[in-house]
C-alpha cells in the first residue's frame, strides 16, 4: 500500500511538471509570435540568411553573414547570388551579389493565422537596365521567426533564401537603431 501511494504521488508530481513545462513552452511561443508580429508591422527587422536555393542547381548553406534590413524608410540588401544572369555586370565589376538600397518602396503585409506573414516589397520605380535589376522581394515569415525570402529579378533567375527574422541591434551610445 505504501508503494502504491508513493507511485501515485510520483505520477502526480510528474504530471504537474509536464503541465508547467507545456504552459511555459506555449507562453514562450506566444511571446515569440507577438514579437515577430510587432517587428513586421513596425518595419523594424533584419532577415539573416542561412541557406540559399538558386533556381538552377542545388541549395547550399551560407557560411558568411548575409542579410536584408527593413526599416520604415529603407530596405538594404546584402545577399549572394548563384545562378544564371541575362545581363552582365559592368566591365571590371567583381560584385555579382544582390546589393541594393531602396528608399522609395511599397511594403504590403498579408496576415495568415496559420502560416504567419507574407510581405511583398517593391521599389516604386524599377530600373531594369541595372544589372542587379530586382523587381520585388517576397518574404514569408512564420510566427516563430523563421522566414523564406524570394528575390525576383529582371535580369537573373529567381533565388530563394531561408533564415530568421530578428530585431535590429543598437549601438551602446546611439539610442536610435541603425
ChimeraX commands (.cxc) that place a marker at each C-alpha (Angstrom):
marker #1 position 0.00,0.00,0.00 radius 0.5
marker #1 position 2.88,2.37,0.79 radius 0.5
marker #1 position 4.41,1.70,-2.61 radius 0.5
marker #1 position 1.11,2.44,-4.33 radius 0.5
marker #1 position 0.76,5.79,-2.57 radius 0.5
marker #1 position 4.38,6.66,-3.48 radius 0.5
marker #1 position 3.70,5.80,-7.12 radius 0.5
marker #1 position 0.54,7.93,-7.12 radius 0.5
marker #1 position 2.41,10.90,-5.60 radius 0.5
marker #1 position 5.27,10.48,-8.12 radius 0.5
marker #1 position 2.78,10.38,-11.02 radius 0.5
marker #1 position 1.00,13.47,-9.69 radius 0.5
marker #1 position 4.29,15.39,-9.41 radius 0.5
marker #1 position 5.36,14.27,-12.89 radius 0.5
marker #1 position 2.06,15.34,-14.44 radius 0.5
marker #1 position 2.30,18.74,-12.76 radius 0.5
marker #1 position 5.87,19.22,-14.03 radius 0.5
marker #1 position 4.84,18.29,-17.57 radius 0.5
marker #1 position 1.86,20.66,-17.38 radius 0.5
marker #1 position 4.05,23.54,-16.15 radius 0.5
marker #1 position 6.64,22.84,-18.87 radius 0.5
marker #1 position 3.95,22.76,-21.59 radius 0.5
marker #1 position 2.43,26.01,-20.33 radius 0.5
marker #1 position 5.86,27.70,-20.26 radius 0.5
marker #1 position 6.54,26.43,-23.77 radius 0.5
marker #1 position 3.19,27.80,-25.02 radius 0.5
marker #1 position 3.88,31.14,-23.31 radius 0.5
marker #1 position 7.28,31.31,-24.99 radius 0.5
marker #1 position 5.73,30.60,-28.41 radius 0.5
marker #1 position 3.06,33.25,-27.85 radius 0.5
marker #1 position 5.71,35.83,-26.85 radius 0.5
marker #1 position 7.78,34.96,-29.94 radius 0.5
marker #1 position 4.73,35.28,-32.20 radius 0.5
marker #1 position 3.83,38.67,-30.70 radius 0.5
marker #1 position 7.42,39.89,-31.07 radius 0.5
marker #1 position 7.57,38.75,-34.70 radius 0.5
marker #1 position 4.24,40.45,-35.46 radius 0.5
marker #1 position 5.47,43.67,-33.85 radius 0.5
marker #1 position 8.70,43.65,-35.89 radius 0.5
marker #1 position 6.86,43.01,-39.16 radius 0.5
marker #1 position 4.19,45.65,-38.53 radius 0.5
marker #1 position 6.69,48.29,-37.39 radius 0.5
marker #1 position 9.04,47.59,-40.34 radius 0.5
marker #1 position 11.96,47.16,-37.99 radius 0.5
marker #1 position 13.81,43.88,-38.50 radius 0.5
marker #1 position 16.69,42.07,-40.17 radius 0.5
marker #1 position 16.33,38.89,-42.20 radius 0.5
marker #1 position 19.52,36.83,-41.69 radius 0.5
marker #1 position 20.04,34.30,-44.49 radius 0.5
marker #1 position 21.37,30.84,-43.56 radius 0.5
marker #1 position 20.60,28.80,-46.67 radius 0.5
marker #1 position 20.22,29.61,-50.36 radius 0.5
marker #1 position 18.41,27.75,-53.15 radius 0.5
marker #1 position 19.05,29.04,-56.68 radius 0.5
marker #1 position 16.58,28.30,-59.49 radius 0.5
marker #1 position 19.14,26.00,-61.12 radius 0.5
marker #1 position 21.25,23.61,-59.11 radius 0.5
marker #1 position 21.16,22.54,-55.50 radius 0.5
marker #1 position 20.89,24.57,-52.35 radius 0.5
marker #1 position 23.77,25.33,-50.03 radius 0.5
marker #1 position 24.42,26.63,-46.57 radius 0.5
marker #1 position 25.82,30.12,-46.24 radius 0.5
marker #1 position 28.95,30.50,-44.17 radius 0.5
marker #1 position 29.15,34.29,-44.20 radius 0.5
marker #1 position 26.67,36.82,-42.87 radius 0.5
marker #1 position 24.13,37.94,-45.48 radius 0.5
marker #1 position 21.02,39.92,-44.68 radius 0.5
marker #1 position 18.09,42.08,-45.72 radius 0.5
marker #1 position 17.47,45.02,-43.38 radius 0.5
marker #1 position 13.99,46.52,-43.27 radius 0.5
marker #1 position 13.27,49.92,-41.71 radius 0.5
marker #1 position 10.42,52.38,-42.13 radius 0.5
marker #1 position 12.40,54.46,-44.62 radius 0.5
marker #1 position 14.75,51.98,-46.33 radius 0.5
marker #1 position 15.35,48.42,-47.49 radius 0.5
marker #1 position 19.01,47.38,-47.60 radius 0.5
marker #1 position 20.06,44.07,-49.16 radius 0.5
marker #1 position 23.41,42.36,-48.90 radius 0.5
marker #1 position 22.86,38.87,-50.35 radius 0.5
marker #1 position 24.86,36.48,-52.54 radius 0.5
marker #1 position 23.74,35.34,-55.97 radius 0.5
marker #1 position 24.17,31.92,-57.58 radius 0.5
marker #1 position 22.52,31.32,-60.89 radius 0.5
marker #1 position 22.11,32.48,-64.45 radius 0.5
marker #1 position 22.34,36.17,-65.31 radius 0.5
marker #1 position 20.92,37.55,-68.56 radius 0.5
marker #1 position 22.72,40.89,-68.32 radius 0.5
marker #1 position 26.38,41.12,-67.44 radius 0.5
marker #1 position 27.56,43.42,-64.65 radius 0.5
marker #1 position 29.60,46.46,-65.70 radius 0.5
marker #1 position 33.05,45.72,-67.09 radius 0.5
marker #1 position 35.61,45.08,-64.36 radius 0.5
marker #1 position 32.99,44.65,-61.65 radius 0.5
marker #1 position 33.68,41.85,-59.19 radius 0.5
marker #1 position 30.36,42.39,-57.45 radius 0.5
marker #1 position 27.91,39.68,-58.50 radius 0.5
marker #1 position 25.70,39.66,-55.41 radius 0.5
marker #1 position 22.32,41.20,-54.73 radius 0.5
marker #1 position 23.12,44.56,-53.19 radius 0.5
marker #1 position 20.72,47.48,-53.18 radius 0.5
marker #1 position 19.25,50.24,-51.03 radius 0.5
marker #1 position 15.67,51.28,-51.64 radius 0.5
marker #1 position 14.31,54.43,-50.04 radius 0.5
marker #1 position 11.19,54.64,-52.19 radius 0.5
marker #1 position 9.25,51.37,-51.99 radius 0.5
marker #1 position 5.89,49.76,-51.25 radius 0.5
marker #1 position 5.50,47.38,-48.30 radius 0.5
marker #1 position 2.40,45.19,-48.25 radius 0.5
marker #1 position 1.74,42.68,-45.46 radius 0.5
marker #1 position -0.80,39.88,-45.74 radius 0.5
marker #1 position -1.57,38.04,-42.50 radius 0.5
marker #1 position -2.42,34.33,-42.42 radius 0.5
marker #1 position -3.32,32.98,-38.96 radius 0.5
marker #1 position -1.76,29.57,-39.67 radius 0.5
marker #1 position 1.26,30.47,-41.80 radius 0.5
marker #1 position 2.28,33.88,-40.45 radius 0.5
marker #1 position 3.03,36.88,-42.65 radius 0.5
marker #1 position 3.56,37.32,-46.37 radius 0.5
marker #1 position 5.40,40.57,-47.12 radius 0.5
marker #1 position 5.72,41.96,-50.64 radius 0.5
marker #1 position 8.29,44.74,-51.07 radius 0.5
marker #1 position 8.64,46.55,-54.41 radius 0.5
marker #1 position 10.64,49.57,-55.48 radius 0.5
marker #1 position 8.43,52.40,-56.71 radius 0.5
marker #1 position 10.50,52.78,-59.88 radius 0.5
marker #1 position 12.12,49.64,-61.25 radius 0.5
marker #1 position 15.44,50.03,-63.05 radius 0.5
marker #1 position 15.61,47.03,-65.38 radius 0.5
marker #1 position 18.74,48.38,-67.08 radius 0.5
marker #1 position 20.61,47.86,-63.82 radius 0.5
marker #1 position 22.49,44.53,-63.73 radius 0.5
marker #1 position 21.03,43.99,-60.25 radius 0.5
marker #1 position 17.50,44.73,-61.61 radius 0.5
marker #1 position 15.50,43.47,-58.62 radius 0.5
marker #1 position 11.76,43.76,-59.39 radius 0.5
marker #1 position 10.50,42.74,-55.94 radius 0.5
marker #1 position 11.22,40.62,-52.89 radius 0.5
marker #1 position 8.69,38.39,-51.13 radius 0.5
marker #1 position 9.30,37.50,-47.51 radius 0.5
marker #1 position 7.23,34.75,-45.86 radius 0.5
marker #1 position 7.63,34.93,-42.09 radius 0.5
marker #1 position 6.33,32.34,-39.65 radius 0.5
marker #1 position 5.18,33.23,-36.14 radius 0.5
marker #1 position 8.32,31.57,-34.79 radius 0.5
marker #1 position 10.59,33.98,-36.69 radius 0.5
marker #1 position 11.75,31.56,-39.38 radius 0.5
marker #1 position 11.43,33.03,-42.85 radius 0.5
marker #1 position 11.86,32.48,-46.57 radius 0.5
marker #1 position 12.94,35.31,-48.88 radius 0.5
marker #1 position 12.38,35.12,-52.63 radius 0.5
marker #1 position 14.14,37.66,-54.87 radius 0.5
marker #1 position 12.62,38.20,-58.33 radius 0.5
marker #1 position 14.90,39.89,-60.82 radius 0.5
marker #1 position 14.51,41.18,-64.37 radius 0.5
marker #1 position 17.99,40.13,-65.45 radius 0.5
marker #1 position 18.64,36.98,-63.41 radius 0.5
marker #1 position 16.96,33.76,-62.44 radius 0.5
marker #1 position 14.97,33.92,-59.19 radius 0.5
marker #1 position 16.66,32.87,-55.97 radius 0.5
marker #1 position 15.31,31.87,-52.55 radius 0.5
marker #1 position 16.90,32.29,-49.13 radius 0.5
marker #1 position 15.97,30.63,-45.83 radius 0.5
marker #1 position 16.75,32.21,-42.49 radius 0.5
marker #1 position 15.41,34.05,-39.47 radius 0.5
marker #1 position 13.83,37.43,-38.78 radius 0.5
marker #1 position 15.39,39.19,-35.82 radius 0.5
marker #1 position 15.29,42.61,-34.23 radius 0.5
marker #1 position 17.77,45.23,-35.30 radius 0.5
marker #1 position 20.65,45.78,-32.88 radius 0.5
marker #1 position 21.50,49.12,-31.33 radius 0.5
marker #1 position 24.89,50.66,-30.66 radius 0.5
marker #1 position 25.51,51.35,-26.97 radius 0.5
marker #1 position 25.99,55.10,-27.40 radius 0.5
marker #1 position 23.24,55.54,-30.01 radius 0.5
marker #1 position 19.61,55.49,-28.77 radius 0.5
marker #1 position 18.24,55.00,-32.29 radius 0.5
marker #1 position 18.59,51.65,-34.07 radius 0.5
marker #1 position 20.95,51.50,-37.02 radius 0.5
marker link #1:1,2 radius 0.2
marker link #1:2,3 radius 0.2
marker link #1:3,4 radius 0.2
marker link #1:4,5 radius 0.2
marker link #1:5,6 radius 0.2
marker link #1:6,7 radius 0.2
marker link #1:7,8 radius 0.2
marker link #1:8,9 radius 0.2
marker link #1:9,10 radius 0.2
marker link #1:10,11 radius 0.2
marker link #1:11,12 radius 0.2
marker link #1:12,13 radius 0.2
marker link #1:13,14 radius 0.2
marker link #1:14,15 radius 0.2
marker link #1:15,16 radius 0.2
marker link #1:16,17 radius 0.2
marker link #1:17,18 radius 0.2
marker link #1:18,19 radius 0.2
marker link #1:19,20 radius 0.2
marker link #1:20,21 radius 0.2
marker link #1:21,22 radius 0.2
marker link #1:22,23 radius 0.2
marker link #1:23,24 radius 0.2
marker link #1:24,25 radius 0.2
marker link #1:25,26 radius 0.2
marker link #1:26,27 radius 0.2
marker link #1:27,28 radius 0.2
marker link #1:28,29 radius 0.2
marker link #1:29,30 radius 0.2
marker link #1:30,31 radius 0.2
marker link #1:31,32 radius 0.2
marker link #1:32,33 radius 0.2
marker link #1:33,34 radius 0.2
marker link #1:34,35 radius 0.2
marker link #1:35,36 radius 0.2
marker link #1:36,37 radius 0.2
marker link #1:37,38 radius 0.2
marker link #1:38,39 radius 0.2
marker link #1:39,40 radius 0.2
marker link #1:40,41 radius 0.2
marker link #1:41,42 radius 0.2
marker link #1:42,43 radius 0.2
marker link #1:43,44 radius 0.2
marker link #1:44,45 radius 0.2
marker link #1:45,46 radius 0.2
marker link #1:46,47 radius 0.2
marker link #1:47,48 radius 0.2
marker link #1:48,49 radius 0.2
marker link #1:49,50 radius 0.2
marker link #1:50,51 radius 0.2
marker link #1:51,52 radius 0.2
marker link #1:52,53 radius 0.2
marker link #1:53,54 radius 0.2
marker link #1:54,55 radius 0.2
marker link #1:55,56 radius 0.2
marker link #1:56,57 radius 0.2
marker link #1:57,58 radius 0.2
marker link #1:58,59 radius 0.2
marker link #1:59,60 radius 0.2
marker link #1:60,61 radius 0.2
marker link #1:61,62 radius 0.2
marker link #1:62,63 radius 0.2
marker link #1:63,64 radius 0.2
marker link #1:64,65 radius 0.2
marker link #1:65,66 radius 0.2
marker link #1:66,67 radius 0.2
marker link #1:67,68 radius 0.2
marker link #1:68,69 radius 0.2
marker link #1:69,70 radius 0.2
marker link #1:70,71 radius 0.2
marker link #1:71,72 radius 0.2
marker link #1:72,73 radius 0.2
marker link #1:73,74 radius 0.2
marker link #1:74,75 radius 0.2
marker link #1:75,76 radius 0.2
marker link #1:76,77 radius 0.2
marker link #1:77,78 radius 0.2
marker link #1:78,79 radius 0.2
marker link #1:79,80 radius 0.2
marker link #1:80,81 radius 0.2
marker link #1:81,82 radius 0.2
marker link #1:82,83 radius 0.2
marker link #1:83,84 radius 0.2
marker link #1:84,85 radius 0.2
marker link #1:85,86 radius 0.2
marker link #1:86,87 radius 0.2
marker link #1:87,88 radius 0.2
marker link #1:88,89 radius 0.2
marker link #1:89,90 radius 0.2
marker link #1:90,91 radius 0.2
marker link #1:91,92 radius 0.2
marker link #1:92,93 radius 0.2
marker link #1:93,94 radius 0.2
marker link #1:94,95 radius 0.2
marker link #1:95,96 radius 0.2
marker link #1:96,97 radius 0.2
marker link #1:97,98 radius 0.2
marker link #1:98,99 radius 0.2
marker link #1:99,100 radius 0.2
marker link #1:100,101 radius 0.2
marker link #1:101,102 radius 0.2
marker link #1:102,103 radius 0.2
marker link #1:103,104 radius 0.2
marker link #1:104,105 radius 0.2
marker link #1:105,106 radius 0.2
marker link #1:106,107 radius 0.2
marker link #1:107,108 radius 0.2
marker link #1:108,109 radius 0.2
marker link #1:109,110 radius 0.2
marker link #1:110,111 radius 0.2
marker link #1:111,112 radius 0.2
marker link #1:112,113 radius 0.2
marker link #1:113,114 radius 0.2
marker link #1:114,115 radius 0.2
marker link #1:115,116 radius 0.2
marker link #1:116,117 radius 0.2
marker link #1:117,118 radius 0.2
marker link #1:118,119 radius 0.2
marker link #1:119,120 radius 0.2
marker link #1:120,121 radius 0.2
marker link #1:121,122 radius 0.2
marker link #1:122,123 radius 0.2
marker link #1:123,124 radius 0.2
marker link #1:124,125 radius 0.2
marker link #1:125,126 radius 0.2
marker link #1:126,127 radius 0.2
marker link #1:127,128 radius 0.2
marker link #1:128,129 radius 0.2
marker link #1:129,130 radius 0.2
marker link #1:130,131 radius 0.2
marker link #1:131,132 radius 0.2
marker link #1:132,133 radius 0.2
marker link #1:133,134 radius 0.2
marker link #1:134,135 radius 0.2
marker link #1:135,136 radius 0.2
marker link #1:136,137 radius 0.2
marker link #1:137,138 radius 0.2
marker link #1:138,139 radius 0.2
marker link #1:139,140 radius 0.2
marker link #1:140,141 radius 0.2
marker link #1:141,142 radius 0.2
marker link #1:142,143 radius 0.2
marker link #1:143,144 radius 0.2
marker link #1:144,145 radius 0.2
marker link #1:145,146 radius 0.2
marker link #1:146,147 radius 0.2
marker link #1:147,148 radius 0.2
marker link #1:148,149 radius 0.2
marker link #1:149,150 radius 0.2
marker link #1:150,151 radius 0.2
marker link #1:151,152 radius 0.2
marker link #1:152,153 radius 0.2
marker link #1:153,154 radius 0.2
marker link #1:154,155 radius 0.2
marker link #1:155,156 radius 0.2
marker link #1:156,157 radius 0.2
marker link #1:157,158 radius 0.2
marker link #1:158,159 radius 0.2
marker link #1:159,160 radius 0.2
marker link #1:160,161 radius 0.2
marker link #1:161,162 radius 0.2
marker link #1:162,163 radius 0.2
marker link #1:163,164 radius 0.2
marker link #1:164,165 radius 0.2
marker link #1:165,166 radius 0.2
marker link #1:166,167 radius 0.2
marker link #1:167,168 radius 0.2
marker link #1:168,169 radius 0.2
marker link #1:169,170 radius 0.2
marker link #1:170,171 radius 0.2
marker link #1:171,172 radius 0.2
marker link #1:172,173 radius 0.2
marker link #1:173,174 radius 0.2
marker link #1:174,175 radius 0.2
marker link #1:175,176 radius 0.2
marker link #1:176,177 radius 0.2
marker link #1:177,178 radius 0.2
view
